[in-house]
Structures are given as structure tokens and as C-alpha cells.
Amino acid sequence: MKSIAALQDVVTPWSDGLEPSDAELDAIEWEMPLILAEVDLLDAEIAVLDRTPAELDERRIRRARRKVLAARRTLLNQAAVAANAPGGAA
């Protein structure tokens, strides 16, 4: 019986470009509060997919939406400050 592992490189050659760069990891880290807020909103929306939302469900969704908007606002403000800072990223 032949081992498919020996043929793996022929089928899918390994490339050094498959890993995220440091800049990409920094961008993900910078956006993490927004990502987590969006996950909370998605969790709240998924919880009521198969039933009528109760008052507490509606509050949870509203709170999650406000959290997403606040995280977006914070990121935009940080980006604006960084763009206007002397010697900052332009």
C-alpha cells in the first residue's frame, strides 16, 4: 500500500506565503474588539432564529448592536488619530 504522504508535496506544494504576515496579525489584533462584538451580535441573533424573541432577547440584541457600533466608532477614531499624527501612518 502506497503512502499518500509521500505524494503530498506534488499535490499541494508548501509555500512560505501561507502564514499571515506580522502586519496582518497586527491588523487582526487591532480589530479584535470589533470582531468580538460582532461575534456577540451573531450569537444573540442565532439564539432567536427558531423562536420569537422575548424581551430579554431583544435587549441582548440591542446591546450587542450598540457594542458593535461603539467598537466601530473607536476603531475609526483611532485610525483618524493615527493618520493625523505627525510621523504616523498615512
C-alpha positions, 0 to 999 in steps of 0.5 A: 500500500502506497503512502499518500504522504509521500505524494503530498508535496506534488499535490499541494506544494508548501509555500512560505506565503501561507502564514499571515504576515506580522502586519496582518496579525497586527491588523487582526489584533487591532480589530479584535474588539470589533470582531468580538462584538460582532461575534456577540451580535451573531450569537444573540441573533442565532439564539432567536432564529427558531423562536420569537424573541422575548424581551430579554432577547431583544435587549441582548440584541440591542446591546450587542448592536450598540457594542458593535457600533461603539467598537466601530466608532473607536476603531475609526477614531483611532485610525483618524488619530493615527493618520493625523499624527505627525510621523504616523501612518498615512 
